[in-house]
Amino acid sequence: MNAQIILLLTQDGVTNGAIYALLALALVLVFAVTRVIYIPQGEYVALGALTVASFQAGKTPGTLWLLLGFGAAVAVVEFAIALRSGRRRAIWRMLGWNLAYPLAAALTVLTLDVQAMPLAAQVVLALALVVPLGPMIYRLAFQPLAHASVLVLLIVAVAVHFVLVGLALLLFGAEGRRTQPFTEARVELGAITLNGQALWVIGASLVLILVLYLFFERTIYGKALRATAMHRTGARLMGISTVLAGKLSFLLAALIGALSGVLIAPLTTIYYDTGFMIGLKGFVAAIVGGLASYPAAAAGALLVGLLESFSSFWASSFKEVIVFTLIIPVLLWRSFTTRRAGEDEE
């Protein structure tokens, strides 16, 4: 191994680490606010990438039917609850978000020539289809179990993962797809050539992390999420809706996952189940951060990315084993250094 190979492996490690950092931040956010270890986080990666790939191939993405189906399911649940509780005014708001929005999205996708649109417009439209799935899934699967134990929520998260993977296979098929790169440019840096798309991944990840920081520090909704993460009961006593916080955290998780998929789709072939492995590596990074610290999770993601990159050079057949083995010493160390605390009771 020479200096040039080290630089190339470092570039790949940092690029992968940037994506893992985004997924780790989403996992930490969801767990802090809702206590859900969100195993399906990686599915948004696959859905975002496959949606853009479908647009570029001139096909109607399966994500559209997911949005219509989940929207209709949520509408039925909310309609029944509104009738039973006598809150008839809430019916119109519910119909607008869960039925009118998906129908408007379907009308847009089916009537416009999306394939001829610029890449930026395709990405925005893909996010508009994937991101609303986050709060819809929360409403159907997790909101009714908000008071359940972490173990029960984990079991439900695994079930949601299998449902989404199965639906993705049904709607997109088993073949893998790539998308057009954001740029074909290459940057010469000494003895190595930097891929322009890799620079896009790193730059976009840094920008998104900065935007999330400003969101949590400067906006009322961000501060509400922070308060809910610190103490759910206290936040509720101060008038903060834990249901709204849960939906918002799942919406941000879906946004981060879908955008991550769009960024990496030009670099690697994405299959219907690709997101699971990527999400697990983000989970390892989140565990390094203790599922509580955003900076520690980002640092853990960079470590995972570099470890994966160098492992692929030295022992490519065992790179996944090496990456996931990292979680064992971290858990052992935390088990000996962290005092057990009871769950935050609602």
Summary of the structure (lengths in Angstrom):
residues: 346
radius of gyration: 20.6
end to end distance: 55.1
largest distance: 71.6
contacts: 1190
relative contact order: 0.20
helix: 77%
strand: 3%
